[in-house]
């Protein structure tokens, strides 16, 4: 191989690596936005324990009308966080490097975007648009659908994620805990599993995002 050929190959690989680095860096920041959006969304619902509880739908509808500002703020935070999570999920699947992992990442992304739209329905109810019970029930159903997609997607990625082992175990735990939360659409008790599942997948997103940003910073030195 001549020096000219080596330089030509290097010039071809460098832009590809740079593009990959940009995508991963952007996904890392989206990961942080996903975590922040979820935490803020929950915080704004601090005085609304009936939210996303099937057995307390009437109470939730009353709370939405009584606390419109908190409802709208929470809805916007959840929607933004879930939209950001979709970008993170695509890169998580892509970086794992297998067709199954990429499809699993796409599944998480698709259900996250659907739930982002559903998260805005309580805000619509707070503003008096449509039937409150119907809007809230649809939002709850889409949230359950997201948890199913998240759980199945994380399990699919974890199946092909060999290293680091700790991240694979975290993805398995988060995925396994998220699947039962999908039952919240028909059984109120399933929502309680979220107290276990949410910290796991939020931690996974944060750890992965930190690693991507650190790797990008190291590559730039």
Secondary structure, DSSP 8 states (H G I E B T S, - for coil): --HHHHHHHHHHHHHHHHHHHHHHHHHHHHHHHHHHHHHHHHHHTTT-TTTT-GGGHHHHHHHHHH-HHHHHHHHHHHHHHHHHHHHHHHHHHHHHTSHHHHHHHHHHHHHHHHHHHHHTHHHHHHTT-S-HHHHHHHHHHHHHHHHHHHHHHHHHHHHH--SSHHHHHHHHHHHHHHHGGGGGGT-GGGGGGHHHHHHHHHHHHHHHHHHHHHHHHHHT-
